[in-house]
Amino acid sequence: MLVKDRKQMKAEAMINMLVNTSLTEMKGTSLRMALLVYIILTVISESIIYGGPTHQYFLKEPTDVRATLGEKVRLPCVVKNKTGECQWTKDGFGLGTDPDLSGFSRYSLDMSSSNTCDLILDPVQYEDEGLYQCQVGAVPGVEAITSKPVTLIVNHEPGLPHILQTKHGDVMEVSEGEEIVVECESQGGKPAADIVWKHKDGTKVASEIVDIVTRMDDKELFKTYSVLKFIPEKDEEIICTAFSDQFRAPRVSNGLKIRLKHKPRVDIEFSKEHVQEGDNLEAFCKAKAYPFNMVYKWYINNVEIVGENKEVLQMENIQRKNDKMEMKCIVENEVGISEQIKVLNLSLEPTITEHPETTFGIPDETVTFSCKAEGNPAPRYIWVKSESNELVGVGQNLTMTVSERTEGEYACKAISGDHQPVTSETARLVMKRKPKIETQPSKTGVRGRDLLINCKVTNAYPGTSVVWAKKDQPIGTGGEKFKIVESRNNTKLEISSDLIIAKVEAEDFTNYGCFASNELGSEYKMIEVVEETSHSQLTITLAVNIIGGLVIFLILGWLWLRRRRSNVEFMEEQKMRNSAYLNNQEIFKNVDRSVFDKLLNKNELVVKNDNFNINMEFEVEEGDPEFDERTPKKMKGQFRNIPLSPNDSMASSRTVLSFLEDSP
């Protein structure tokens, strides 16, 4: 860069004016003449400005520098047409022109080329900080030049931080709930260090922090002091880190372990996740505390188990009565006492304790079935219709509207964990209807004898009543003449009512009525009681004789069938005895072959007998003259010689035909 003073600038302006005036006056002259004049004036201007044919100026000047302590620093200074001597100044004091700068052991000048005048500081120290300037001296006809002043600042990495409380050990014991104060310090940083507190896992400690920065004795370096206040909630380790804007990589202190003195933290665990009736069980009292010395005590339902002072409690043959048993473990150390309670939940198969009950309802009425079961886990409920096993509801209660479609039997199923579901007793939903009477229209009686008249009532749900009447007048039961015996079948919803008339008399042969009623209606039927005559006795006798004859006929038929079956069994037994004798032997003796001609029909080769029905085809060998070509040929063996077995039955190698005479 060319450095000019005010005088030089004034001369340059005057020369520029002369050049411009000359060029204006020479308009119209030749281009060559104009160029020559311009060159001459330029040379004259250079001479006027710099006092001679040469001048010196800066090609490169120094700039501000931030260096790290101990580094090698170079302040550049490059001069064009350098004719004077070069030297550097620090804070206005000249360092000298000797390249070795003998008065400063770490300073030197790099003058390896005629234009170079760099200042080298190696290694740089804090005392090297200051204001530096490069100067080139004057010579006759050439003026001195001076660079702009630049600043050298020497930085230093923050010192390794350390936690002051680790001076006597890396463990700090504190009581639970106690606030602690921890200090960290980093010295020798320039610029001053920033301190950050962290957990061992790298996360920042969120708490109250105060940082104090002070200059050290040499007033060039800084010390950063940080104070952390917090209440530890668990055992942990903390560190502090130091860094600055120029030194971003943090330096890390040694860790401080914080050991929390606290009473035991207790938990109870079982050796089995699912405990069933009859199991053996171990209960573990897991406790964490500091200091570690602890004393254990066990309680069951708040009753201390004397002698059980260990971490493990063993129990054998758990029973159903132990379900919901409270187990308590108390642990004590020098800081305090803690306890934990755990309830034993047995895995119990579900059992139905309350079954649904049969319910009656009028059409469109809303009714509810209920079911209750015990088990562990707590049972869940589903409802099914018994006839179809159709799922109709979920939950402990089943609510529905009474109709012919919903009428039927229902049951609830209790489901508990992995246990098999259990099913309740069935309950019926009965739609109430008016009663219906079944009875005979008439009844015969004999004078002087007792007479019983029956009236059967269906749709007889609770609340249904039956009344007897004689000649449309209700019959009372207070006297000895009439007695009413009534039985109820709540399953079938039936009532059977018997009217007993003691020692029937002439006036008792009349009309009687059976009347049944409930909230949905009533029905009345009349029974006529008539006196028994001799014609009636004859009818009864004839009926008894006919029935007796039918019974005898059935018995005789059964005996005849049994005898035929015994003949078949005898034949099969004989066939088994002679099976070896029948194989491939010809026993054709004294048998009329016309019997077989009748059996072997050309159109249908099926062997039949009154005692048998053997659907089996007989096939003959090709070339048999007794069969034409249309006869199916499926078997190659001859079926001509049918040997006779010892019991006069005919046999072949493929089948046996037995003929039995019908018993006379």
Helices and strands as residue ranges (DSSP letters): H 6-25, H 31-50, E 57-60, E 65-68, E 73-75, E 78-80, E 86-90, E 93-94, E 107-110, E 118-121, G 126-128, E 130-136, E 145-146, E 150-155, E 162-163, G 164-168, E 171-175, E 180-189, E 194-199, E 208-215, E 222-230, E 236-243, E 251-252, E 256-270, E 281-290, E 295-300, E 303-304, E 312-315, G 320-322, E 325-332, E 337-344, E 348-354, E 359-361, E 366-370, E 372-376, E 380-385, E 390-394, E 397-401, E 408-415, E 422-423, E 427-431, E 436-438, E 442-445, E 451-458, E 465-470, E 473-474, E 482-489, E 494-501, G 506-508, E 511-518, E 521-531, H 534-577, H 579-582, H 594-599, E 606-609, E 612-617, E 650-651, E 656-657
